Amino acid sequence: MVAPSILSADFCRMGEECRHAIEAGADALHLDVMDGHFVPNLTMGPDMCRWIRRELPDALLDVHLMVSYPEQYFQPFCDAGADHISFHIEAMARDPGGGDEVGRAIEFIADIRELGMTAGIAINPPTPLQRVLPVVEHADMALVMSVNPGFSGQSFIPESLAKTETIASMLRPDQRLEMDGGVTPANAPLIRRAGCDLLVAASAVFGKPRDQRAGVIAELRGG
């Protein structure tokens, strides 16, 4: 599956951009939500999700929360029409001594599901894989970041593939594995071979003229 990230879309023509991406073969739309605290950038909130849902009632909306307090956004994005929410394991370490970040993450996954959405757990490139592994079995999806989050257009970090391979070996058939960051048609075969079945691409899709995007999405998928 391919989910173009609307972070690289033309914000002045967002409805057109999202519709065109779906018509070009995208399986989902990826919404990168940043709070200026967890990452050094501000992007979009529930209203963007709401307007995309109104424009595309049947689209799969994949929300990626790069925020310090993700639980504040579960209900608003549910109300706005999100289908899936992923949040970061790094956002769970709030207490001075680290706290029970695994327990908190599992609780948040249950909260998201209770609202009728699927839930994912994300991990950044510098974070040891061991921090997220106890949570993976409880999630519907694991999201491996292959850039340091905050901005689109960054270069792919090849070392992220090792995390992908390890997580892929643990997953059940009803779970998905997503990779986000620097994904292009050139590295997509490596990502798919590592076990990823949902590829997020931002500038690789929206940075191309519209008449080329269907070809890019097909290359990302490997079809």
Phi and psi in degrees as a GROMACS rama.xvg file:
@    title "Ramachandran Plot"
@    xaxis  label "Phi"
@    yaxis  label "Psi"
@TYPE xy
-126.141  130.711  VAL-2
-127.027  96.1243  ALA-3
-61.6837  136.557  PRO-4
-86.0343  122.575  SER-5
-72.6851  -1.21598  ILE-6
-59.7441  -27.9928  LEU-7
-100.301  5.21999  SER-8
-76.9069  166.634  ALA-9
-78.1585  108.303  ASP-10
-65.4844  -20.7997  PHE-11
-76.6457  -16.5396  CYS-12
-131.313  40.968  ARG-13
-60.5861  -43.2446  MET-14
-60.0052  -46.6089  GLY-15
-61.4422  -43.3312  GLU-16
-62.4965  -45.4977  GLU-17
-66.3446  -43.4395  CYS-18
-61.6265  -43.4656  ARG-19
-63.8063  -39.4545  HIS-20
-61.2922  -42.2293  ALA-21
-65.8463  -43.7494  ILE-22
-65.7571  -25.7522  GLU-23
-81.4002  -2.57368  ALA-24
115.642  2.52781  GLY-25
-64.3643  142.759  ALA-26
-87.0318  -23.5723  ASP-27
-157.695  168.497  ALA-28
-116.99  132.865  LEU-29
-103.216  123.577  HIS-30
-108.251  111.246  LEU-31
-89.4756  110.751  ASP-32
-104.581  119.642  VAL-33
-127.046  141.145  MET-34
-107.519  2.91368  ASP-35
74.8299  4.54765  GLY-36
-122.855  -55.8444  HIS-37
-65.9637  -36.9509  PHE-38
-131.61  156.157  VAL-39
-84.0556  55.32  PRO-40
-159.809  154.631  ASN-41
-116.337  134.756  LEU-42
-126.827  -91.0327  THR-43
-137.332  164.458  MET-44
-130.748  -164.47  GLY-45
-58.3895  -30.2541  PRO-46
-63.1807  -36.2472  ASP-47
-61.8117  -44.1706  MET-48
-60.437  -43.3315  CYS-49
-61.7403  -42.8612  ARG-50
-72.9347  -33.773  TRP-51
-67.363  -40.9227  ILE-52
-61.4248  -38.9946  ARG-53
-65.8614  -39.433  ARG-54
-72.8481  -36.5403  GLU-55
-130.681  80.1203  LEU-56
-62.9359  -21.339  PRO-57
-103.924  0.1946  ASP-58
-72.6345  146.819  ALA-59
-85.1521  117.326  LEU-60
-105.785  114.364  LEU-61
-105.26  105.373  ASP-62
-97.2239  126.91  VAL-63
-112.82  107.062  HIS-64
-88.5656  105.638  LEU-65
-102.116  71.3935  MET-66
-138.488  158.979  VAL-67
-77.628  -31.4837  SER-68
-126.1  74.9963  TYR-69
-60.6366  -29.58  PRO-70
-62.0486  -21.1675  GLU-71
-68.9272  -16.8806  GLN-72
-108.264  -5.15489  TYR-73
-61.578  -53.776  PHE-74
-65.9345  -45.5166  GLN-75
-59.1323  -39.5943  PRO-76
-75.4721  -31.7298  PHE-77
-60.1807  -48.3608  CYS-78
-62.8632  -27.9448  ASP-79
-83.6145  -7.81012  ALA-80
105.898  15.3783  GLY-81
-67.0815  145.869  ALA-82
-97.0395  -31.4323  ASP-83
-143.438  144.659  HIS-84
-131.469  129.063  ILE-85
-112.194  142.683  SER-86
-133.258  169.34  PHE-87
-99.2614  139.476  HIS-88
-62.4895  -32.306  ILE-89
-65.1855  -26.0547  GLU-90
-76.2135  -7.07163  ALA-91
-84.7415  -20.0767  MET-92
-85.2395  85.3554  ALA-93
-106.269  -28.3646  ARG-94
-80.3816  150.296  ASP-95
-54.153  -35.3501  PRO-96
-92.4337  8.97843  GLY-97
100.578  -41.1489  GLY-98
68.1607  -175.063  GLY-99
-92.9591  76.7144  ASP-100
-69.818  -31.6372  GLU-101
-66.1578  -47.3907  VAL-102
-60.872  -40.2311  GLY-103
-64.6195  -42.5112  ARG-104
-63.2275  -42.7827  ALA-105
-63.5261  -39.3649  ILE-106
-63.4456  -41.1086  GLU-107
-66.3781  -38.0972  PHE-108
-59.6703  -43.3326  ILE-109
-63.5103  -38.5297  ALA-110
-63.9489  -41.9975  ASP-111
-64.5559  -44.2998  ILE-112
-64.5466  -36.2108  ARG-113
-62.5176  -26.7075  GLU-114
-82.7663  -4.33741  LEU-115
96.6918  10.6034  GLY-116
-109.054  164.501  MET-117
-89.126  160.321  THR-118
-128.54  141.336  ALA-119
-129.619  154.877  GLY-120
-117.399  131.329  ILE-121
-113.348  155.093  ALA-122
-139.991  138.825  ILE-123
-86.6911  159.079  ASN-124
-54.9019  -41.6763  PRO-125
-77.2797  -11.6913  PRO-126
-79.803  129.852  THR-127
-58.6041  137.197  PRO-128
-59.8449  -30.032  LEU-129
-59.9164  -24.6884  GLN-130
-69.2054  -30.0649  ARG-131
-100.158  -21.3759  VAL-132
-56.5624  -39.8366  LEU-133
-66.5818  -15.7758  PRO-134
-93.3097  -27.1344  VAL-135
-54.4187  -43.4589  VAL-136
-63.3589  -20.0366  GLU-137
-90.5571  -13.7958  HIS-138
-95.1815  159.834  ALA-139
-81.3594  -23.6756  ASP-140
-152.416  146.678  MET-141
-110.149  138.076  ALA-142
-118.902  115.698  LEU-143
-100.011  119.688  VAL-144
-80.5313  130.656  MET-145
-109.958  13.4815  SER-146
-141.534  164.564  VAL-147
-76.6967  121.368  ASN-148
-66.8294  152.602  PRO-149
146.562  -35.7069  GLY-150
-146.492  147.548  PHE-151
-83.4014  165.213  SER-152
86.9839  7.5194  GLY-153
-80.7917  162.732  GLN-154
-80.6821  142.261  SER-155
-62.8711  137.727  PHE-156
-100.343  104.688  ILE-157
-59.3853  -29.3563  PRO-158
-62.0428  -17.695  GLU-159
-65.4138  -21.7788  SER-160
-64.185  -32.1463  LEU-161
-64.3951  -40.1572  ALA-162
-62.6251  -42.0675  LYS-163
-60.1004  -45.3166  THR-164
-62.4575  -41.9391  GLU-165
-65.4271  -45.8988  THR-166
-64.8086  -40.5978  ILE-167
-58.1519  -35.3514  ALA-168
-69.3743  -16.1366  SER-169
-96.3533  -15.9554  MET-170
-78.3768  147.842  LEU-171
-84.5527  165.206  ARG-172
-60.8469  -23.302  PRO-173
-91.5783  9.87582  ASP-174
-112.595  153.465  GLN-175
-117.186  159.536  ARG-176
-128.823  120.361  LEU-177
-113.209  142.746  GLU-178
-124.275  138.92  MET-179
-139.468  122.723  ASP-180
127.315  110.363  GLY-181
68.3539  20.751  GLY-182
-78.1026  129.243  VAL-183
-138.883  166.48  THR-184
-57.7176  -28.2007  PRO-185
-69.2079  -39.8573  ALA-186
-100.069  -4.29977  ASN-187
-57.7257  -39.4129  ALA-188
-59.8807  -38.8517  PRO-189
-63.8925  -40.8575  LEU-190
-66.6326  -43.4547  ILE-191
-65.0702  -41.3984  ARG-192
-65.33  -27.4911  ARG-193
-75.1917  -6.34753  ALA-194
110.77  2.83744  GLY-195
-79.2828  133.034  CYS-196
-118.336  8.86543  ASP-197
-142.088  113.548  LEU-198
-107.166  127.246  LEU-199
-100.785  127.403  VAL-200
-133.508  134.189  ALA-201
-105.407  -83.8177  ALA-202
-66.9267  -25.257  SER-203
-61.9201  -28.0116  ALA-204
-99.5584  -61.4169  VAL-205
-74.7742  -13.9752  PHE-206
-80.3308  -4.67873  GLY-207
-100.133  154.634  LYS-208
-58.4907  151.829  PRO-209
-58.6472  -33.5781  ARG-210
-73.6956  -6.32116  ASP-211
-105.117  -8.27324  GLN-212
-70.5547  -36.4556  ARG-213
-61.1568  -39.354  ALA-214
-65.0641  -39.7446  GLY-215
-64.5716  -44.8641  VAL-216
-62.8094  -39.7608  ILE-217
-64.1944  -39.928  ALA-218
-65.1674  -42.0438  GLU-219
-60.0464  -39.5479  LEU-220
-72.8856  -26.2687  ARG-221
88.4613  16.3308  GLY-222
